[in-house]
Amino acid sequence: MPLYEYRCPKCRTTFELLRPMSASDDTATCPKRHDGAQRVVSLVASRVHGENGGSMPEMMGGGGGCACGGGACGCGH
């Protein structure tokens, strides 16, 4: 089950819930028992290192700033 982040408009508490994907957009009850919390977009950052200590762009052969890894995407990175 995925972990989703919600924010309560009444007390401004941000909290996480494990929910099935089918219920991800349903409102939630915050830990202070207020109803109507809405799901928010969670930002996740991760740095992946290869066996030899190389970072993800180095392993992909790219090095650009976009998700494609550089090269043929036409973004110029």
mmCIF file of the N, C-alpha and C atoms, coordinates in Angstrom:
data_MODEL
# 
_entry.id   MODEL 
# 
loop_
_atom_site.group_PDB 
_atom_site.id 
_atom_site.type_symbol 
_atom_site.label_atom_id 
_atom_site.label_alt_id 
_atom_site.label_comp_id 
_atom_site.label_asym_id 
_atom_site.label_entity_id 
_atom_site.label_seq_id 
_atom_site.pdbx_PDB_ins_code 
_atom_site.Cartn_x 
_atom_site.Cartn_y 
_atom_site.Cartn_z 
_atom_site.occupancy 
_atom_site.B_iso_or_equiv 
_atom_site.pdbx_formal_charge 
_atom_site.auth_seq_id 
_atom_site.auth_comp_id 
_atom_site.auth_asym_id 
_atom_site.auth_atom_id 
_atom_site.pdbx_PDB_model_num 
ATOM 1   N N  . MET A 1 1  ? 0.844   -1.172 0.000   1.00 0.00 ? 1  MET A N  1 
ATOM 2   C CA . MET A 1 1  ? 0.000   0.000  0.000   1.00 0.00 ? 1  MET A CA 1 
ATOM 3   C C  . MET A 1 1  ? 0.899   1.249  0.000   1.00 0.00 ? 1  MET A C  1 
ATOM 4   N N  . PRO A 1 2  ? 0.577   2.233  -0.841  1.00 0.00 ? 2  PRO A N  1 
ATOM 5   C CA . PRO A 1 2  ? 1.381   3.458  -0.893  1.00 0.00 ? 2  PRO A CA 1 
ATOM 6   C C  . PRO A 1 2  ? 1.164   4.363  0.317   1.00 0.00 ? 2  PRO A C  1 
ATOM 7   N N  . LEU A 1 3  ? 2.164   5.164  0.588   1.00 0.00 ? 3  LEU A N  1 
ATOM 8   C CA . LEU A 1 3  ? 2.129   6.148  1.661   1.00 0.00 ? 3  LEU A CA 1 
ATOM 9   C C  . LEU A 1 3  ? 1.815   7.500  1.039   1.00 0.00 ? 3  LEU A C  1 
ATOM 10  N N  . TYR A 1 4  ? 0.747   8.151  1.500   1.00 0.00 ? 4  TYR A N  1 
ATOM 11  C CA . TYR A 1 4  ? 0.331   9.455  0.986   1.00 0.00 ? 4  TYR A CA 1 
ATOM 12  C C  . TYR A 1 4  ? 0.439   10.504 2.078   1.00 0.00 ? 4  TYR A C  1 
ATOM 13  N N  . GLU A 1 5  ? 0.676   11.742 1.672   1.00 0.00 ? 5  GLU A N  1 
ATOM 14  C CA . GLU A 1 5  ? 0.791   12.854 2.607   1.00 0.00 ? 5  GLU A CA 1 
ATOM 15  C C  . GLU A 1 5  ? -0.458  13.727 2.497   1.00 0.00 ? 5  GLU A C  1 
ATOM 16  N N  . TYR A 1 6  ? -0.991  14.133 3.648   1.00 0.00 ? 6  TYR A N  1 
ATOM 17  C CA . TYR A 1 6  ? -2.208  14.947 3.716   1.00 0.00 ? 6  TYR A CA 1 
ATOM 18  C C  . TYR A 1 6  ? -1.960  16.171 4.580   1.00 0.00 ? 6  TYR A C  1 
ATOM 19  N N  . ARG A 1 7  ? -2.757  17.207 4.342   1.00 0.00 ? 7  ARG A N  1 
ATOM 20  C CA . ARG A 1 7  ? -2.664  18.437 5.157   1.00 0.00 ? 7  ARG A CA 1 
ATOM 21  C C  . ARG A 1 7  ? -4.063  18.836 5.600   1.00 0.00 ? 7  ARG A C  1 
ATOM 22  N N  . CYS A 1 8  ? -4.201  19.097 6.900   1.00 0.00 ? 8  CYS A N  1 
ATOM 23  C CA . CYS A 1 8  ? -5.471  19.504 7.491   1.00 0.00 ? 8  CYS A CA 1 
ATOM 24  C C  . CYS A 1 8  ? -5.627  21.019 7.348   1.00 0.00 ? 8  CYS A C  1 
ATOM 25  N N  . PRO A 1 9  ? -6.720  21.493 6.770   1.00 0.00 ? 9  PRO A N  1 
ATOM 26  C CA . PRO A 1 9  ? -6.916  22.934 6.620   1.00 0.00 ? 9  PRO A CA 1 
ATOM 27  C C  . PRO A 1 9  ? -7.273  23.629 7.942   1.00 0.00 ? 9  PRO A C  1 
ATOM 28  N N  . LYS A 1 10 ? -7.750  22.878 8.908   1.00 0.00 ? 10 LYS A N  1 
ATOM 29  C CA . LYS A 1 10 ? -8.170  23.483 10.180  1.00 0.00 ? 10 LYS A CA 1 
ATOM 30  C C  . LYS A 1 10 ? -6.997  23.727 11.124  1.00 0.00 ? 10 LYS A C  1 
ATOM 31  N N  . CYS A 1 11 ? -6.139  22.728 11.313  1.00 0.00 ? 11 CYS A N  1 
ATOM 32  C CA . CYS A 1 11 ? -5.015  22.885 12.252  1.00 0.00 ? 11 CYS A CA 1 
ATOM 33  C C  . CYS A 1 11 ? -3.664  22.959 11.541  1.00 0.00 ? 11 CYS A C  1 
ATOM 34  N N  . ARG A 1 12 ? -3.669  22.856 10.233  1.00 0.00 ? 12 ARG A N  1 
ATOM 35  C CA . ARG A 1 12 ? -2.463  22.939 9.393   1.00 0.00 ? 12 ARG A CA 1 
ATOM 36  C C  . ARG A 1 12 ? -1.441  21.839 9.684   1.00 0.00 ? 12 ARG A C  1 
ATOM 37  N N  . THR A 1 13 ? -1.913  20.730 10.183  1.00 0.00 ? 13 THR A N  1 
ATOM 38  C CA . THR A 1 13 ? -1.055  19.581 10.427  1.00 0.00 ? 13 THR A CA 1 
ATOM 39  C C  . THR A 1 13 ? -0.839  18.819 9.131   1.00 0.00 ? 13 THR A C  1 
ATOM 40  N N  . THR A 1 14 ? 0.396   18.433 8.868   1.00 0.00 ? 14 THR A N  1 
ATOM 41  C CA . THR A 1 14 ? 0.712   17.572 7.728   1.00 0.00 ? 14 THR A CA 1 
ATOM 42  C C  . THR A 1 14 ? 1.029   16.195 8.290   1.00 0.00 ? 14 THR A C  1 
ATOM 43  N N  . PHE A 1 15 ? 0.431   15.165 7.690   1.00 0.00 ? 15 PHE A N  1 
ATOM 44  C CA . PHE A 1 15 ? 0.604   13.804 8.195   1.00 0.00 ? 15 PHE A CA 1 
ATOM 45  C C  . PHE A 1 15 ? 0.562   12.818 7.041   1.00 0.00 ? 15 PHE A C  1 
ATOM 46  N N  . GLU A 1 16 ? 0.984   11.588 7.302   1.00 0.00 ? 16 GLU A N  1 
ATOM 47  C CA . GLU A 1 16 ? 1.035   10.544 6.288   1.00 0.00 ? 16 GLU A CA 1 
ATOM 48  C C  . GLU A 1 16 ? 0.060   9.422  6.634   1.00 0.00 ? 16 GLU A C  1 
ATOM 49  N N  . LEU A 1 17 ? -0.481  8.804  5.582   1.00 0.00 ? 17 LEU A N  1 
ATOM 50  C CA . LEU A 1 17 ? -1.374  7.650  5.748   1.00 0.00 ? 17 LEU A CA 1 
ATOM 51  C C  . LEU A 1 17 ? -1.033  6.585  4.721   1.00 0.00 ? 17 LEU A C  1 
ATOM 52  N N  . LEU A 1 18 ? -1.063  5.335  5.159   1.00 0.00 ? 18 LEU A N  1 
ATOM 53  C CA . LEU A 1 18 ? -0.988  4.213  4.230   1.00 0.00 ? 18 LEU A CA 1 
ATOM 54  C C  . LEU A 1 18 ? -2.399  3.937  3.755   1.00 0.00 ? 18 LEU A C  1 
ATOM 55  N N  . ARG A 1 19 ? -2.615  4.023  2.446   1.00 0.00 ? 19 ARG A N  1 
ATOM 56  C CA . ARG A 1 19 ? -3.951  3.816  1.880   1.00 0.00 ? 19 ARG A CA 1 
ATOM 57  C C  . ARG A 1 19 ? -3.846  3.101  0.551   1.00 0.00 ? 19 ARG A C  1 
ATOM 58  N N  . PRO A 1 20 ? -4.893  2.389  0.169   1.00 0.00 ? 20 PRO A N  1 
ATOM 59  C CA . PRO A 1 20 ? -4.897  1.825  -1.184  1.00 0.00 ? 20 PRO A CA 1 
ATOM 60  C C  . PRO A 1 20 ? -4.975  2.959  -2.211  1.00 0.00 ? 20 PRO A C  1 
ATOM 61  N N  . MET A 1 21 ? -4.450  2.730  -3.386  1.00 0.00 ? 21 MET A N  1 
ATOM 62  C CA . MET A 1 21 ? -4.462  3.752  -4.428  1.00 0.00 ? 21 MET A CA 1 
ATOM 63  C C  . MET A 1 21 ? -5.881  4.227  -4.744  1.00 0.00 ? 21 MET A C  1 
ATOM 64  N N  . SER A 1 22 ? -6.848  3.345  -4.634  1.00 0.00 ? 22 SER A N  1 
ATOM 65  C CA . SER A 1 22 ? -8.238  3.701  -4.936  1.00 0.00 ? 22 SER A CA 1 
ATOM 66  C C  . SER A 1 22 ? -8.795  4.732  -3.960  1.00 0.00 ? 22 SER A C  1 
ATOM 67  N N  . ALA A 1 23 ? -8.181  4.895  -2.787  1.00 0.00 ? 23 ALA A N  1 
ATOM 68  C CA . ALA A 1 23 ? -8.651  5.855  -1.783  1.00 0.00 ? 23 ALA A CA 1 
ATOM 69  C C  . ALA A 1 23 ? -7.717  7.058  -1.643  1.00 0.00 ? 23 ALA A C  1 
ATOM 70  N N  . SER A 1 24 ? -6.747  7.194  -2.537  1.00 0.00 ? 24 SER A N  1 
ATOM 71  C CA . SER A 1 24 ? -5.727  8.234  -2.388  1.00 0.00 ? 24 SER A CA 1 
ATOM 72  C C  . SER A 1 24 ? -6.296  9.651  -2.431  1.00 0.00 ? 24 SER A C  1 
ATOM 73  N N  . ASP A 1 25 ? -7.335  9.884  -3.206  1.00 0.00 ? 25 ASP A N  1 
ATOM 74  C CA . ASP A 1 25 ? -7.909  11.228 -3.320  1.00 0.00 ? 25 ASP A CA 1 
ATOM 75  C C  . ASP A 1 25 ? -9.048  11.494 -2.339  1.00 0.00 ? 25 ASP A C  1 
ATOM 76  N N  . ASP A 1 26 ? -9.419  10.501 -1.545  1.00 0.00 ? 26 ASP A N  1 
ATOM 77  C CA . ASP A 1 26 ? -10.455 10.710 -0.531  1.00 0.00 ? 26 ASP A CA 1 
ATOM 78  C C  . ASP A 1 26 ? -9.909  11.615 0.572   1.00 0.00 ? 26 ASP A C  1 
ATOM 79  N N  . THR A 1 27 ? -10.771 12.414 1.169   1.00 0.00 ? 27 THR A N  1 
ATOM 80  C CA . THR A 1 27 ? -10.332 13.234 2.294   1.00 0.00 ? 27 THR A CA 1 
ATOM 81  C C  . THR A 1 27 ? -10.009 12.332 3.481   1.00 0.00 ? 27 THR A C  1 
ATOM 82  N N  . ALA A 1 28 ? -9.234  12.854 4.415   1.00 0.00 ? 28 ALA A N  1 
ATOM 83  C CA . ALA A 1 28 ? -8.787  12.064 5.566   1.00 0.00 ? 28 ALA A CA 1 
ATOM 84  C C  . ALA A 1 28 ? -9.063  12.832 6.850   1.00 0.00 ? 28 ALA A C  1 
ATOM 85  N N  . THR A 1 29 ? -8.982  12.122 7.958   1.00 0.00 ? 29 THR A N  1 
ATOM 86  C CA . THR A 1 29 ? -9.110  12.723 9.284   1.00 0.00 ? 29 THR A CA 1 
ATOM 87  C C  . THR A 1 29 ? -7.708  12.874 9.861   1.00 0.00 ? 29 THR A C  1 
ATOM 88  N N  . CYS A 1 30 ? -7.370  14.076 10.309  1.00 0.00 ? 30 CYS A N  1 
ATOM 89  C CA . CYS A 1 30 ? -6.029  14.338 10.832  1.00 0.00 ? 30 CYS A CA 1 
ATOM 90  C C  . CYS A 1 30 ? -5.865  13.725 12.226  1.00 0.00 ? 30 CYS A C  1 
ATOM 91  N N  . PRO A 1 31 ? -4.632  13.664 12.737  1.00 0.00 ? 31 PRO A N  1 
ATOM 92  C CA . PRO A 1 31 ? -4.399  13.104 14.071  1.00 0.00 ? 31 PRO A CA 1 
ATOM 93  C C  . PRO A 1 31 ? -5.140  13.845 15.190  1.00 0.00 ? 31 PRO A C  1 
ATOM 94  N N  . LYS A 1 32 ? -5.525  15.106 14.941  1.00 0.00 ? 32 LYS A N  1 
ATOM 95  C CA . LYS A 1 32 ? -6.283  15.868 15.948  1.00 0.00 ? 32 LYS A CA 1 
ATOM 96  C C  . LYS A 1 32 ? -7.791  15.715 15.747  1.00 0.00 ? 32 LYS A C  1 
ATOM 97  N N  . ARG A 1 33 ? -8.175  14.758 14.883  1.00 0.00 ? 33 ARG A N  1 
ATOM 98  C CA . ARG A 1 33 ? -9.570  14.370 14.641  1.00 0.00 ? 33 ARG A CA 1 
ATOM 99  C C  . ARG A 1 33 ? -10.376 15.368 13.808  1.00 0.00 ? 33 ARG A C  1 
ATOM 100 N N  . HIS A 1 34 ? -9.722  16.244 13.050  1.00 0.00 ? 34 HIS A N  1 
ATOM 101 C CA . HIS A 1 34 ? -10.441 17.142 12.136  1.00 0.00 ? 34 HIS A CA 1 
ATOM 102 C C  . HIS A 1 34 ? -10.661 16.406 10.816  1.00 0.00 ? 34 HIS A C  1 
ATOM 103 N N  . ASP A 1 35 ? -11.853 16.524 10.267  1.00 0.00 ? 35 ASP A N  1 
ATOM 104 C CA . ASP A 1 35 ? -12.158 15.920 8.970   1.00 0.00 ? 35 ASP A CA 1 
ATOM 105 C C  . ASP A 1 35 ? -11.791 16.888 7.852   1.00 0.00 ? 35 ASP A C  1 
ATOM 106 N N  . GLY A 1 36 ? -11.599 16.347 6.642   1.00 0.00 ? 36 GLY A N  1 
ATOM 107 C CA . GLY A 1 36 ? -11.425 17.176 5.458   1.00 0.00 ? 36 GLY A CA 1 
ATOM 108 C C  . GLY A 1 36 ? -9.999  17.430 5.021   1.00 0.00 ? 36 GLY A C  1 
ATOM 109 N N  . ALA A 1 37 ? -9.036  16.688 5.549   1.00 0.00 ? 37 ALA A N  1 
ATOM 110 C CA . ALA A 1 37 ? -7.647  16.870 5.114   1.00 0.00 ? 37 ALA A CA 1 
ATOM 111 C C  . ALA A 1 37 ? -7.505  16.420 3.666   1.00 0.00 ? 37 ALA A C  1 
ATOM 112 N N  . GLN A 1 38 ? -6.777  17.192 2.878   1.00 0.00 ? 38 GLN A N  1 
ATOM 113 C CA . GLN A 1 38 ? -6.577  16.916 1.461   1.00 0.00 ? 38 GLN A CA 1 
ATOM 114 C C  . GLN A 1 38 ? -5.174  16.384 1.213   1.00 0.00 ? 38 GLN A C  1 
ATOM 115 N N  . ARG A 1 39 ? -5.066  15.528 0.209   1.00 0.00 ? 39 ARG A N  1 
ATOM 116 C CA . ARG A 1 39 ? -3.757  14.990 -0.162  1.00 0.00 ? 39 ARG A CA 1 
ATOM 117 C C  . ARG A 1 39 ? -2.908  16.096 -0.773  1.00 0.00 ? 39 ARG A C  1 
ATOM 118 N N  . VAL A 1 40 ? -1.615  16.109 -0.450  1.00 0.00 ? 40 VAL A N  1 
ATOM 119 C CA . VAL A 1 40 ? -0.680  17.078 -1.003  1.00 0.00 ? 40 VAL A CA 1 
ATOM 120 C C  . VAL A 1 40 ? 0.403   16.332 -1.773  1.00 0.00 ? 40 VAL A C  1 
ATOM 121 N N  . VAL A 1 41 ? 1.082   17.049 -2.645  1.00 0.00 ? 41 VAL A N  1 
ATOM 122 C CA . VAL A 1 41 ? 2.169   16.455 -3.415  1.00 0.00 ? 41 VAL A CA 1 
ATOM 123 C C  . VAL A 1 41 ? 3.402   16.378 -2.524  1.00 0.00 ? 41 VAL A C  1 
ATOM 124 N N  . SER A 1 42 ? 3.950   15.203 -2.389  1.00 0.00 ? 42 SER A N  1 
ATOM 125 C CA . SER A 1 42 ? 5.154   14.998 -1.592  1.00 0.00 ? 42 SER A CA 1 
ATOM 126 C C  . SER A 1 42 ? 6.371   15.084 -2.498  1.00 0.00 ? 42 SER A C  1 
ATOM 127 N N  . LEU A 1 43 ? 7.404   15.754 -2.032  1.00 0.00 ? 43 LEU A N  1 
ATOM 128 C CA . LEU A 1 43 ? 8.653   15.839 -2.776  1.00 0.00 ? 43 LEU A CA 1 
ATOM 129 C C  . LEU A 1 43 ? 9.631   14.837 -2.199  1.00 0.00 ? 43 LEU A C  1 
ATOM 130 N N  . VAL A 1 44 ? 10.239  14.065 -3.081  1.00 0.00 ? 44 VAL A N  1 
ATOM 131 C CA . VAL A 1 44 ? 11.188  13.058 -2.660  1.00 0.00 ? 44 VAL A CA 1 
ATOM 132 C C  . VAL A 1 44 ? 12.490  13.280 -3.418  1.00 0.00 ? 44 VAL A C  1 
ATOM 133 N N  . ALA A 1 45 ? 13.585  13.285 -2.714  1.00 0.00 ? 45 ALA A N  1 
ATOM 134 C CA . ALA A 1 45 ? 14.895  13.402 -3.348  1.00 0.00 ? 45 ALA A CA 1 
ATOM 135 C C  . ALA A 1 45 ? 15.716  12.185 -2.988  1.00 0.00 ? 45 ALA A C  1 
ATOM 136 N N  . SER A 1 46 ? 16.424  11.680 -3.965  1.00 0.00 ? 46 SER A N  1 
ATOM 137 C CA . SER A 1 46 ? 17.230  10.508 -3.731  1.00 0.00 ? 46 SER A CA 1 
ATOM 138 C C  . SER A 1 46 ? 18.463  10.573 -4.616  1.00 0.00 ? 46 SER A C  1 
ATOM 139 N N  . ARG A 1 47 ? 19.566  10.139 -4.116  1.00 0.00 ? 47 ARG A N  1 
ATOM 140 C CA . ARG A 1 47 ? 20.791  10.074 -4.903  1.00 0.00 ? 47 ARG A CA 1 
ATOM 141 C C  . ARG A 1 47 ? 21.201  8.614  -4.950  1.00 0.00 ? 47 ARG A C  1 
ATOM 142 N N  . VAL A 1 48 ? 21.366  8.109  -6.154  1.00 0.00 ? 48 VAL A N  1 
ATOM 143 C CA . VAL A 1 48 ? 21.696  6.706  -6.355  1.00 0.00 ? 48 VAL A CA 1 
ATOM 144 C C  . VAL A 1 48 ? 23.177  6.603  -6.701  1.00 0.00 ? 48 VAL A C  1 
ATOM 145 N N  . HIS A 1 49 ? 23.859  5.672  -6.051  1.00 0.00 ? 49 HIS A N  1 
ATOM 146 C CA . HIS A 1 49 ? 25.271  5.437  -6.339  1.00 0.00 ? 49 HIS A CA 1 
ATOM 147 C C  . HIS A 1 49 ? 25.438  4.027  -6.875  1.00 0.00 ? 49 HIS A C  1 
ATOM 148 N N  . GLY A 1 50 ? 26.295  3.897  -7.865  1.00 0.00 ? 50 GLY A N  1 
ATOM 149 C CA . GLY A 1 50 ? 26.584  2.589  -8.443  1.00 0.00 ? 50 GLY A CA 1 
ATOM 150 C C  . GLY A 1 50 ? 27.599  1.830  -7.618  1.00 0.00 ? 50 GLY A C  1 
ATOM 151 N N  . GLU A 1 51 ? 27.967  0.646  -8.092  1.00 0.00 ? 51 GLU A N  1 
ATOM 152 C CA . GLU A 1 51 ? 28.918  -0.208 -7.385  1.00 0.00 ? 51 GLU A CA 1 
ATOM 153 C C  . GLU A 1 51 ? 30.267  0.475  -7.195  1.00 0.00 ? 51 GLU A C  1 
ATOM 154 N N  . ASN A 1 52 ? 30.673  1.245  -8.187  1.00 0.00 ? 52 ASN A N  1 
ATOM 155 C CA . ASN A 1 52 ? 31.988  1.888  -8.134  1.00 0.00 ? 52 ASN A CA 1 
ATOM 156 C C  . ASN A 1 52 ? 31.905  3.313  -7.600  1.00 0.00 ? 52 ASN A C  1 
ATOM 157 N N  . GLY A 1 53 ? 30.784  3.677  -6.989  1.00 0.00 ? 53 GLY A N  1 
ATOM 158 C CA . GLY A 1 53 ? 30.634  5.005  -6.409  1.00 0.00 ? 53 GLY A CA 1 
ATOM 159 C C  . GLY A 1 53 ? 30.148  6.056  -7.376  1.00 0.00 ? 53 GLY A C  1 
ATOM 160 N N  . GLY A 1 54 ? 29.869  5.666  -8.617  1.00 0.00 ? 54 GLY A N  1 
ATOM 161 C CA . GLY A 1 54 ? 29.389  6.623  -9.606  1.00 0.00 ? 54 GLY A CA 1 
ATOM 162 C C  . GLY A 1 54 ? 27.966  7.043  -9.319  1.00 0.00 ? 54 GLY A C  1 
ATOM 163 N N  . SER A 1 55 ? 27.625  8.287  -9.673  1.00 0.00 ? 55 SER A N  1 
ATOM 164 C CA . SER A 1 55 ? 26.259  8.758  -9.470  1.00 0.00 ? 55 SER A CA 1 
ATOM 165 C C  . SER A 1 55 ? 25.387  8.330  -10.643 1.00 0.00 ? 55 SER A C  1 
ATOM 166 N N  . MET A 1 56 ? 24.076  8.505  -10.533 1.00 0.00 ? 56 MET A N  1 
ATOM 167 C CA . MET A 1 56 ? 23.140  8.067  -11.545 1.00 0.00 ? 56 MET A CA 1 
ATOM 168 C C  . MET A 1 56 ? 23.439  8.650  -12.927 1.00 0.00 ? 56 MET A C  1 
ATOM 169 N N  . PRO A 1 57 ? 23.678  9.976  -13.095 1.00 0.00 ? 57 PRO A N  1 
ATOM 170 C CA . PRO A 1 57 ? 23.977  10.478 -14.439 1.00 0.00 ? 57 PRO A CA 1 
ATOM 171 C C  . PRO A 1 57 ? 25.211  9.830  -15.048 1.00 0.00 ? 57 PRO A C  1 
ATOM 172 N N  . GLU A 1 58 ? 26.233  9.551  -14.226 1.00 0.00 ? 58 GLU A N  1 
ATOM 173 C CA . GLU A 1 58 ? 27.436  8.902  -14.742 1.00 0.00 ? 58 GLU A CA 1 
ATOM 174 C C  . GLU A 1 58 ? 27.128  7.483  -15.203 1.00 0.00 ? 58 GLU A C  1 
ATOM 175 N N  . MET A 1 59 ? 26.290  6.773  -14.456 1.00 0.00 ? 59 MET A N  1 
ATOM 176 C CA . MET A 1 59 ? 25.951  5.400  -14.813 1.00 0.00 ? 59 MET A CA 1 
ATOM 177 C C  . MET A 1 59 ? 25.111  5.355  -16.076 1.00 0.00 ? 59 MET A C  1 
ATOM 178 N N  . MET A 1 60 ? 24.280  6.387  -16.311 1.00 0.00 ? 60 MET A N  1 
ATOM 179 C CA . MET A 1 60 ? 23.416  6.410  -17.481 1.00 0.00 ? 60 MET A CA 1 
ATOM 180 C C  . MET A 1 60 ? 24.160  6.895  -18.719 1.00 0.00 ? 60 MET A C  1 
ATOM 181 N N  . GLY A 1 61 ? 25.363  7.390  -18.540 1.00 0.00 ? 61 GLY A N  1 
ATOM 182 C CA . GLY A 1 61 ? 26.118  7.882  -19.670 1.00 0.00 ? 61 GLY A CA 1 
ATOM 183 C C  . GLY A 1 61 ? 25.738  9.302  -20.031 1.00 0.00 ? 61 GLY A C  1 
ATOM 184 N N  . GLY A 1 62 ? 24.867  9.896  -19.265 1.00 0.00 ? 62 GLY A N  1 
ATOM 185 C CA . GLY A 1 62 ? 24.411  11.250 -19.547 1.00 0.00 ? 62 GLY A CA 1 
ATOM 186 C C  . GLY A 1 62 ? 25.212  12.253 -18.765 1.00 0.00 ? 62 GLY A C  1 
ATOM 187 N N  . GLY A 1 63 ? 24.562  12.949 -17.912 1.00 0.00 ? 63 GLY A N  1 
ATOM 188 C CA . GLY A 1 63 ? 25.211  13.979 -17.153 1.00 0.00 ? 63 GLY A CA 1 
ATOM 189 C C  . GLY A 1 63 ? 24.451  15.271 -17.268 1.00 0.00 ? 63 GLY A C  1 
ATOM 190 N N  . GLY A 1 64 ? 23.391  15.233 -18.055 1.00 0.00 ? 64 GLY A N  1 
ATOM 191 C CA . GLY A 1 64 ? 22.549  16.414 -18.201 1.00 0.00 ? 64 GLY A CA 1 
ATOM 192 C C  . GLY A 1 64 ? 21.679  16.616 -16.985 1.00 0.00 ? 64 GLY A C  1 
ATOM 193 N N  . GLY A 1 65 ? 20.971  17.727 -16.955 1.00 0.00 ? 65 GLY A N  1 
ATOM 194 C CA . GLY A 1 65 ? 20.128  18.052 -15.825 1.00 0.00 ? 65 GLY A CA 1 
ATOM 195 C C  . GLY A 1 65 ? 18.709  17.542 -15.956 1.00 0.00 ? 65 GLY A C  1 
ATOM 196 N N  . CYS A 1 66 ? 18.399  16.828 -17.025 1.00 0.00 ? 66 CYS A N  1 
ATOM 197 C CA . CYS A 1 66 ? 17.015  16.364 -17.185 1.00 0.00 ? 66 CYS A CA 1 
ATOM 198 C C  . CYS A 1 66 ? 16.921  14.876 -16.873 1.00 0.00 ? 66 CYS A C  1 
ATOM 199 N N  . ALA A 1 67 ? 15.708  14.399 -16.777 1.00 0.00 ? 67 ALA A N  1 
ATOM 200 C CA . ALA A 1 67 ? 15.472  13.001 -16.396 1.00 0.00 ? 67 ALA A CA 1 
ATOM 201 C C  . ALA A 1 67 ? 15.832  12.014 -17.490 1.00 0.00 ? 67 ALA A C  1 
ATOM 202 N N  . CYS A 1 68 ? 16.013  12.493 -18.719 1.00 0.00 ? 68 CYS A N  1 
ATOM 203 C CA . CYS A 1 68 ? 16.284  11.578 -19.815 1.00 0.00 ? 68 CYS A CA 1 
ATOM 204 C C  . CYS A 1 68 ? 17.719  11.062 -19.803 1.00 0.00 ? 68 CYS A C  1 
ATOM 205 N N  . GLY A 1 69 ? 18.618  11.733 -19.079 1.00 0.00 ? 69 GLY A N  1 
ATOM 206 C CA . GLY A 1 69 ? 20.015  11.307 -19.058 1.00 0.00 ? 69 GLY A CA 1 
ATOM 207 C C  . GLY A 1 69 ? 20.843  11.996 -20.113 1.00 0.00 ? 69 GLY A C  1 
ATOM 208 N N  . GLY A 1 70 ? 20.264  12.989 -20.794 1.00 0.00 ? 70 GLY A N  1 
ATOM 209 C CA . GLY A 1 70 ? 21.007  13.724 -21.815 1.00 0.00 ? 70 GLY A CA 1 
ATOM 210 C C  . GLY A 1 70 ? 20.955  13.000 -23.141 1.00 0.00 ? 70 GLY A C  1 
ATOM 211 N N  . GLY A 1 71 ? 21.711  13.477 -24.082 1.00 0.00 ? 71 GLY A N  1 
ATOM 212 C CA . GLY A 1 71 ? 21.798  12.802 -25.368 1.00 0.00 ? 71 GLY A CA 1 
ATOM 213 C C  . GLY A 1 71 ? 20.722  13.203 -26.343 1.00 0.00 ? 71 GLY A C  1 
ATOM 214 N N  . ALA A 1 72 ? 19.818  12.288 -26.669 1.00 0.00 ? 72 ALA A N  1 
ATOM 215 C CA . ALA A 1 72 ? 18.896  12.437 -27.786 1.00 0.00 ? 72 ALA A CA 1 
ATOM 216 C C  . ALA A 1 72 ? 17.566  13.100 -27.458 1.00 0.00 ? 72 ALA A C  1 
ATOM 217 N N  . CYS A 1 73 ? 17.382  13.676 -26.307 1.00 0.00 ? 73 CYS A N  1 
ATOM 218 C CA . CYS A 1 73 ? 16.058  14.204 -25.977 1.00 0.00 ? 73 CYS A CA 1 
ATOM 219 C C  . CYS A 1 73 ? 15.773  15.568 -26.607 1.00 0.00 ? 73 CYS A C  1 
ATOM 220 N N  . GLY A 1 74 ? 16.804  16.304 -27.005 1.00 0.00 ? 74 GLY A N  1 
ATOM 221 C CA . GLY A 1 74 ? 16.602  17.596 -27.619 1.00 0.00 ? 74 GLY A CA 1 
ATOM 222 C C  . GLY A 1 74 ? 16.455  18.739 -26.634 1.00 0.00 ? 74 GLY A C  1 
ATOM 223 N N  . CYS A 1 75 ? 16.646  18.479 -25.347 1.00 0.00 ? 75 CYS A N  1 
ATOM 224 C CA . CYS A 1 75 ? 16.484  19.535 -24.362 1.00 0.00 ? 75 CYS A CA 1 
ATOM 225 C C  . CYS A 1 75 ? 17.728  20.415 -24.255 1.00 0.00 ? 75 CYS A C  1 
ATOM 226 N N  . GLY A 1 76 ? 18.839  19.973 -24.817 1.00 0.00 ? 76 GLY A N  1 
ATOM 227 C CA . GLY A 1 76 ? 20.054  20.762 -24.808 1.00 0.00 ? 76 GLY A CA 1 
ATOM 228 C C  . GLY A 1 76 ? 20.935  20.557 -23.600 1.00 0.00 ? 76 GLY A C  1 
ATOM 229 N N  . HIS A 1 77 ? 20.566  19.689 -22.707 1.00 0.00 ? 77 HIS A N  1 
ATOM 230 C CA . HIS A 1 77 ? 21.400  19.438 -21.515 1.00 0.00 ? 77 HIS A CA 1 
ATOM 231 C C  . HIS A 1 77 ? 22.349  18.301 -21.754 1.00 0.00 ? 77 HIS A C  1 
# 
